[in-house]
Amino acid sequence: MGAKDLSGIDIRNVKKEDLVDMRELEKKEKENPEAVRKELNNPQNWRLHRRGDVVIENSYTEGKTINELFAVLVASS
């Protein structure tokens, strides 16, 4: 599943236990850096992951200028 496939997922319906815990990856990095690199290369893990009990959803913009993004920020405040 790619990053675009995850764009329609409602994080309220995702089980935290099914997500990659980035804290665990930090611990494993010293023991097995290759396995950690494989997890980090998966775009799904950057789009939706957890850090302890907190679910983190990242959203990325494609093709927008900094001025367009700033305009959205100003309009929402």
HELIX and SHEET records of a PDB file:
HELIX    1   1 ASP A    5  GLY A    8  5                                   4    
HELIX    2   2 ILE A   11  ASN A   13  5                                   3    
HELIX    3   3 LYS A   16  ASP A   18  5                                   3    
HELIX    4   4 MET A   22  LYS A   28  1                                   7    
HELIX    5   5 PRO A   33  LEU A   40  1                                   8    
HELIX    6   6 PRO A   43  ARG A   47  1                                   5    
HELIX    7   7 ILE A   66  SER A   76  1                                  11    
SHEET    1   A 2 LEU A  48  ARG A  51  0                                        
SHEET    2   A 2 VAL A  54  GLU A  57 -1                                        
END                                                                             
